[in-house]
């Protein structure tokens, strides 16, 4: 690759928001009675915007950084500087490659140029002629973390969050040296955790202390004087006073390390199979590179990374992932379709929770921890109330034990949550949410009691997963105050909140609901009051088709594994056992009552429930699963089995039909909202693009509805090269 090629690539992005490389010279402090080791050049990466606009790496950014580094290498050669450091604007080192730029690369050659440009620039950083330092002051994702890895030494702030190599979840591989450097720095097992385990576990990221513990960073400092401490530490390293210890670093040429390497790769492949059924190519490609580069030079690994990246950038899975991550999670989620003007929102200074069971207790903890307002739970007797409050306190203690919160925060959160057997405790509440038994008459009775106590402006909310919000409101004196506020379990983990507008819900109530969702750090999607709303309606249609295939005579292992090519987080029968067969059947019955035979009610499932069977499967001694004879004896199945391929297409077509009907009914504003709901509410993989792009790609949308949900090129390749 030539400089002209890189310039040609950069010219394709005239509108790139460039992250500039600002350089200043700093005289390093004297250490231990010794004079200053000399002048240190500090690069600050900054795009000129506030903390809501992360710094990213596009072609123009990389060329500018490379030019700056070339100049510093020349200065180092002349003896003008003794070291080079890289840090970022407040809260960020760098948030990774600019996915908008990467997505718009039209050809494989352009993708190859982008990959090679990064290696060219990072190679300069790694070979300056003087030590290079990365001062990780905040977010460092993907290529941002690889900047740090290419440096000779690294410090990290205790306040730094979101350190990760998330490429496996984004349809790519860490392409600028991470796959080569990381396993040598922290060991192959830890590297697999960071590059495979974390991305495939809801894109988990490391905190600064966690990164230091693994050995990604050599030193850990507090945020208040992070830069000053990092510079002083760099001075000590340059003078030889401090020699970083890297307890987890390995030499892959050693036979024992080779064995560990192979085991780590094998464990990674097993994890990929379990998490994705190998439905996305990227995670396996990461492991392919890791496996191969144990005996490669860094240059050979770099070439393999570039070739792999260039190929992955042309896959449907990558384009679907960018649509899911960038267009939906990063953009649409921040501007919910149909949300009223936020200025209409009312203040919420106290929250009431009706119920003190598991879901109610989770809600109480969430409201207290995130909103930092008093929360009171009620239930029918003191024992239940005490149990709910005790649960909250125990969860706070767990957070404290894991150092997720401080002692002060723990004490404040405990003090905010109280309980009562009287709903009179809601008299001064601004927002009351019920989390009681999923029965319409029970919920109506609860709201009648609460409305008689609360102020006229108090908002009432239901956490129902499938019942009619409109029906709940019909007997209220002020039905306009009721809104659906549907959380997903576990409440602390699942980011989606379905906000349900009934016909008479007013704009101020709705605006307050959206502001509360934001305060709770949830992604809210506005949905129409329709049976089971979005996520449960789609999941129950899927499960209903699979169960129906089993009832017709399809072997259980065939029916349950038919959807593995989709790479869903769990099989349908596993999902049913997790949510509870009685709960699944109850929702299915509600949907059957509303929509008829599109949602059949399984007699076999009811037999399992009636006999206390919690799951169709039971584990065997060998670790596999089988249906016990005692369970089989309860079931009556037909004689019309289907193949796995037939079940898969049956489900694809059923989902295309159901989603088409939901859009026709106006349940949500568009297919993007359905995709967002399935990603954040059901954990569906981003490489599917949610659900509608997948149904377009496999032809189900046109088979069933005669049209695609998305325009060609949205969440898929528009050009094949």
N, C-alpha and C positions, 0 to 999 in steps of 0.2 A: 504494500500500500504506500502511496506517495502522499505528500502534503496536499497536492492538487486534488487527489481523490477525496481527502477529508474536507477540503474547502468546498468541493462540489456537493458533498453531503450536507454541509452546514447551510449552503445556499438554498436547500430545499425547505428550510425552516426560518423564513424571515421574521415570523411573529413569535419566535421562541422567547419566553421570559428567561433571560440569561441570568444565571447565578454567577456573579462576578467574583474574581479572585483579587481581593485587596491585600496589599503587602505593606507591612511596616517593620522597621528594624527596631529591635529591643536589645539593650545591653543587659545580658543575663546577670543575675545577682551573684555576688561573691558567696562562696560556700566554705564553711568550717575554717575560716581564717585565710582561705586562699582567695586570690583576686578573681574577678569575673573571668569566666572562660572566653568571653568575647561577645560578638554581635550575633544575634539570633533573628532570622527572618520569619515572621509570623504571617501566614496567609489566613484571612478571614473570608469565608464563603458566604455571600449575602446577595439576595436578589432585590434588595431595596424595599421589600414589602414587610408588613407586620407578621406576627406569629401565626396568623390564620392562613397565610400563603406560604407553604413549605418551600424550601430551596430544593431544586431538582437538577438533574444532569441531562442536558440535551447536547446536540452536536456543537453548537456555538459555545456553550458553557465549557465543554471539554477542550475545545481548541484554545480558548482563552486560558484555561488552567494549564494546559500543556505549554503554551508560550511562556507563561509566568515561571513555570518550573524549569524550562530550558534556561531562562535568564538566571535563575537562582543557581542552577548547576554551574553556569559559567562563573558566577560570583564565588561559589565555593571553590572552584578550581584556582581562582586568584587569591584565595585565602581571606576573602572579605567577610565571610560568615562561618560560624562553627556549627550551625544546625538550622533546620527548617521545621516549622510547625504548621499544622493545619487545624483550624477550628471553625466554628460556624456562628451565625447570628444567634440571638437568644432563642433557646429551646430546640435548636437544630444543629447537627453537624451537616448532614444532607439526607433528604428523604428518599434518595434513590434516583434511578433513571426517570426521565420524563416520559411516562407511559403514553401520553398523547403523541409525542414524537415517535416513539417506538411503534405504536399502532399504525401510524400513517406511512411507514416504510413500505413501499409498494412491491419491491422485488427482493429476492434472496440476496442479491449482490449488495443492495442498500443495507440490509440487516447485517451482512458480513462486515461492511465498512464501519457500521456503528460499533460492532463488537471489537473490531481491530483498533478503532480509534481509542476506545476505553483502555485497551491493553497498552497501546502506545503511550498514552498519557500516564497511566499508572506505573508503567515501566520506568518512566523518567523519575517519578516520585520515589521509587524503590532504589534508584541508582543515582543519587544526587552527589555522591562523593563526600557527604557529611551525613551524620545521623538525621533521620526524619522522624518527626513526632506527630501523633494525632492526639488532640485534646478533645475528647468526645463530650461535649457540653450538653447534648440533647439527642433528639431523634437521629438514628443512624440506620437506615434501611438499605438493603440491597447494595447497590453501588456506593452508597454513602458509607456503609460499614466496610466495604472493600477498600475504600480510601484509607481507613484506619488500619486494615490488615496489611496493606502494602507499605505502611510506614514501619520504621525500625522499632519504635516504641509507642506505647499508648497509655494515656490516662483517661479516666472516666469520672464523671460527676455522679454523686449519690442520687441526684435528682434526675439524671438522664433516664428517659423511658423509651421504649420501642427501639431496642437494638435487635436487629434480625436480618436474616437472609431469607426472605419470604418467597423467593422465585418459584419454588416447586408448586406453591399454591397459585401462582400467577401465570402458569403455563410456560415458564422459562427455566433456565438454570442460572446460578450465580456465575456471571460470565466474565468477570474482571479479576479473576485470581482467587476468589473465595474458596472454591472447591479444592484448590491445591494447598493454599496456606493454612486454612482453618484446621484440618485434621492433624497437620504437623505441629500446630501451635497448642491445641487443646486435647489431642487424642482423637482417634477415629470414632469412638463411641459418642463422645460429646459432639463431634462434628455432625454425625448423623442426626442427633437430637436437634441441633440448631437448624440444619438444612432440610430435614425431612419431618421429624416428629413435631416440632413446633409449627411449621407451616400447615401441616395437615391436622392440627388441633386448633382450629379456629384462628389460625395465623397468630399464635401466641408469640409474644416478643419478650426479650430479656430486659430486666431493669439494669441500671448501672452496677449495683452491688452483685447481681447475678452474673453479669459479664465479667466482673473482676474475679469472682469466685471460680469461674470456669477457666480463667487465664487468658481471656480475650484482651483484657486490659492489664497493664503491669502495675498500676497504682490507682487508688480510689481517693477522691477528695470531695469535700463538702461544696455545695454550689456557691456559697457566699463569697469565697475567695478562690474559686476553682482555677481561674486562669493564673493568678499569682502563684498558687501552690504548684500548678503544673509547670510553670516556667522555672521555679526554684528546683523542682525535681529534675527537670531536663538539665539544668546546670550541673547538678550532682552526678547525673548519668554521664554527661560529657566529660567531666573531670575524673571519672572513675570512682568517685566516692560512693556511688550507689550502683549496684549491679542487679538488675531485675532477676527475680527467681521465677522460673517457668516450670512448675512442678508437673504440669500435664503435657508438656511438649514431648514429642516422640520423633525418633528417626525411623522412617518406614523401611530402611534397608536392613534393619535388625530382624532376624527370623521370628523372634517372639512378637514383634510389632506386626510383622506380616500376618501372623495368625490372628491377632486382634483385629487387624484391618479387614480381613476376609469375613470374620464373624460379624463385625459391625455392618458391613455391606449386606450380608445375608439377613441380619435383623432388620435393616432398613427395607429390604425387598419384602419381607414378611409384613412389615407395617404398612407399606404401600398397598399390598394386596388386600389387607384387612380394611384399610381406610377408603380405598378408591376402586378396588377390583381391577386395578391397572387400566381404568377407563380413560385416564389422561396420560399422555406420554411423558410429561415433564419430570415427575418425581423419579421415574425409572432412569431417565437420562442423567439426572444428577448423580445417581448411584453408579451408572455406567462410567461416568467421568472419574468419580472417586475411586472406583475399582481399578481403572486403567492407570491413573496417574501415580499410583504407589511406586511404580518403576519408571516414571517419566521424569524428564527435566521440566522445569517450570515453563520453559518456552514451548515444549511439546504439549504440555497440558493446555497452555493458552491457545494453541492452534485448535486443539480438540474442542475447547470451550467455544471458540468463535464459530466453528463449523456447526456445532450443536445449536447454538443460539440462532444462527441464521436460518436453520431448518425449522426450529420451533416457532419463530416469528411468523411463519407462513401457515401455521396450523389453525384450524377452526377453534380448537380448544383455547389457544392463546387469545384470539380475537373475542371469543365469548367471555374469557376471564377479564379482559380489559373493559368490556361493556359492563360486566357485573361489578367490578371493583371501582372503575373510574366513573362511568356514567350513572350507575345506580347508587352504590354505597357511598361514594365520595361526593356526588353531585345531587342526584334526585332526592336522596334521603335528607339533605339539608334544606330543600325547598319542597315540602310536601304538597302534592297536587290537591287543590281544593281547600287548603287550610285558610281560615279567615285572617284578617288583619290582626297581627299580634298585639296592636295597641288596645284591642277590645278585651284582652285578658284581665282577669281580676287577680288580686293578690291572694295567696294561700298561706295563712300563718298557722293553721292547725288542721290536721288530717284525722279523720275517724275511719276505722276499719271494722266492719261488722263481721265477726267471726274471729276465732283465735286458733284455728287449725293450722296445718302446715302452710297452705297457700297464703292465708291471712297473715301468718307470722312472717313469711318471706316478704310480703308487701310492706308490713310495718317496718321491718329492718331497712328495706330499700328507701322508703319515704324519709325515715329519720336520718339515715346515713347521707343521702344525697341532698335532700332539701333542708336538712338541719332545722326542722320545725317539730313541735310536739305532735306525737302520734298516740292515739288511744284506741285500744282494741276492746271489743265487748264480746261476750258470749253468754250462754244460758246459765252457767254456774261458775263459781269461783275457781273450781279445780281446773276447768278448761282455760279460764283467763290466766291463771297462774302458769299453766303449762305453756301457753303462747308467749308470755313475757319471758319465761325462763329460756325458751328456745332462742329468742332474740338475744338475750344476754350471752347464751352459750356461743352463738354465731359470732358475736362481737369478740368474745374471748379467743375464738379460733383465728380471727383476723389479726388480733393483737399478737397471738403466738407466732403467726407467720410473718410478723413485722409489716403487715399491710397497712396498719394504722398505728398511730402513736397512743400512748397511755391517755393523754388528754382527750384525743378524739374518741377513744373507747369509753371513757367516763361520760363524755357529753352525749354520746349516742345512747348509752344505757339510760341516762337520765331523761331522755326525750320520750322514751316508750313506756307507756303505762297501760293498765287494764281496768275494766269495770264490768260489773254485771248489769249496769243500767245504761240505757242509751241516752239518758240525760247528760252523759259525759260529752255528747256531741253538740250540746247547745251552742257552743261558741266555735264550732268547726266551720271551715270554709269549703271543705271537700270531704265527702264521706263515700267510701267504696265498700261494696259488699263482696264477700268471698265465702258464701255459704253454699249449701247443697244445691246442685244443678237441677232445680225443680222450679218451674215458673211460679206456682202458687206460693212457694216458700219465699222466693225473692220479692214477689209483690207484697206479701205481708211485711217483710223487713222494711221495704221502702215506705209503706204506709206508716209504720211505727216511727221511722226516722224523720219523715217529713213533718210529723206532728211536733217534733222537738226542735229541729234546726231552724236557722234564720231564713228569711225569704230568699237571700242571695246564695245560700249554701248550694253547692253543686253536688248532685248525686251521681254515682258511677257504678256500673256493674262490670264485674270481671267474667261474665258469662262467656263460654266458649262456643255456644251454638244457639242459645235461646233468643227469642225476639225481644229486642230492646223496646220496640214500639208497644208490645203487649205489656211489658213491665210498667210502662209509663201511663197506660190508658186510664188508670184509676187515681193518678196523682192529681193534686190540686194544681200543681205547676209542672206539667209534663215536659215543658221546655228546658227544665233544669237537669234532665237525665241524659247521660251519655254512656256509651259503651267504652270500656277501658280494658281491653283484653290483653293480659300478659301471657307469656309462655314460660313453661317450667323447664329448668329452674330459673326463677325470677332474676336472680343476681347475674346469671350468665347470658340468657337469651336476650338479644338486643331489640327484638321487634315488639312494638305495641300497636295493636289494631285499634284505632279510634273509630267508634261506630256512631254515626249520626242517624238518629231516628228522624222521622218526618218533622217533628215539632221541636227538636233540639235547636236552641238559638245560637247565634254566632258568638256571643260572649262566652257561653259555656264551652263551645267548641274551641275557641281561641285559648281559653284557660287550659283545656285539656292538652293542647299542643305545647303550650309553654311548660306545663308540668312534665310532659314527656321529655322535653329538652332538659329540664332541670334534673330529671331522673337518669339522664344520659342514655335514653332509649331513642330508637328510630321509629317515628310514628308514621303510619300510613292511614289515610282516611278511607273508610269502607262504608258502603251502604248497609243498612240493617237488612241483611239477608241471611238465611239459615247457615250457620257455621262460618259465615264471613268468607275469608280467603283460604288461609292455610289448612284449617281442618276440613273444609269442603274438598279441597284437592287431595289431601292425604286420605280421606275416607273414600273418595271415588277410586283412588289407586288401590287401597286395601280391599275394597269391596270387589274389585275385578279379580284380584289375586285369590281371595277367599272363594269367590264363585268358581274359579277354575279348579281349585282344590276340591270343592264340593261336587263338581262334575266328574271327578275321577283323576285329575292330574296328580301325580305323586307329589307329596309335600315338598321334597327337596327340589323338584323341578319348578313348582309354583313359586316357592320362596326365593329361589336363586335366579329366576328368570330376568329380574331387573338389574342384575349385576353389571351388564354393559353400561348402565347409566352412572355407576359409581356412587350411588346414594349412600348416606352415612350408615344405614342399617337396613336389613331386609324387612319386608312387610310384617312377617310373623314376629320378628324381634321387636319391631316398633309397637305392635299390638300388645305384647307382653309388657313393654316398658310403660306405656300409658295406662295399662290395665284393661283387661278384656271387658269388664263391665262398663267402663267409661267409653271405650270404643263402640261397644254395642249400643249404648245409650245415645251417643251422637249419631250413629248410623240410623237408629230408629227415628230420630228427629228429621234427618235428611230424607229418609224414606217417606215419612209423612208429608214432607214438603214437595218432593220431586219424584216420588214413585219408584219404578223399577230400575232407574239409573243407580239407585242405592239399595240393592237387595239386602234383606236382613237374613243372616245365615242361621239356619236351625242348628247346624253343628256347633257354631260359636256359642249359641245359647246353651247347648248341652254341656259344653266345657264350663261355662259360668255357673250353671246350676249345680255342677258337681265339684265346684271349688278348684278347678284346674286353672292355674295362672298362666301357663304357656303351653303351646302345642309341643314344643321341643323340650327334651330333658338332656342334660350333659351325660356323656358316657365316661367310663374310666380312662379311655384313650384320648379324651379331650374333644371328641366330635359330638354331634348331636343326633338324637333319634327320637321318634315318637314312642313312648312306652306302650306296651300292650294294653295296659289299663285305660289309657287315653283312646287308643284305637278302637277299643270295644264300645266306646260311647258314640262313635261317629258312623254316619251313613253317607257313603259317597257313591257317585254315579259311575257310569261305564263309558264316559266320553272324555278321555284324557286329551290334553293339549301338549304340544312340545313347548320347550322354553321359548323358542322364537315366536311361537304363536301367542303365548301369554304376553311377551314383551310388546308385540304389535297391538294386541288387544288393549293393553294399558295405555300405550301411546295414543291410540285412537280415542279411548275414553277420556283421557286428559285433554286432548285437543277439543273434543266436543264440549266438555264441561267448562273449560276456560273460554271457549267461544260464547257459550251461553252466559257466563258471568260478565263478559264484556258487553254483550247485548243488553243485559239487565242493568248495566251501569254500577256494578258492585264496586268497581274502582275506576279511576280515570283512564287507565290504559294498561296495556300488557306489561309495561315497565314496573308498575306497582305490584302486579302479581309476581313477577320475577324477584323483586326486592323482598316481598313477603316470604317467598319460599327460601331464599338465601338466608335471611336473618331470623325467620321464625321456625324453619324446619332444618336448617343446617345443610341445605342442598349445595352441592359443590359449585364454585364459581366457574369451573371449566365447562359446565353445562350452559352458563349464562342465565341461571335460574331455571326456567322451564320452557318459556315460549320460543327462544332461539333453538333449543334442542328439538322441539316438536317441528319447527320449520326445517331443520337440517335433515331429520329422518323422514320427512314427507308426510307426517301425520296431519299437519295443519291443512294441507291441500287435499289430502285424501278425504278428510271429514268435512271441512268447512269450505273447500274450494278456493282458499286464499291463505296466504302466510299471515302470521301475527306481526312480523317485522319486515321492513324493506330489505331486499337483498344487500348484503354487505354490512348490515347491522349485526354485530356479534358473530360474524363469520367472515371468511375471506371474500373480498369482492373481486380479486384477481388471483389467478393461480399461476405462479411462475416457478 
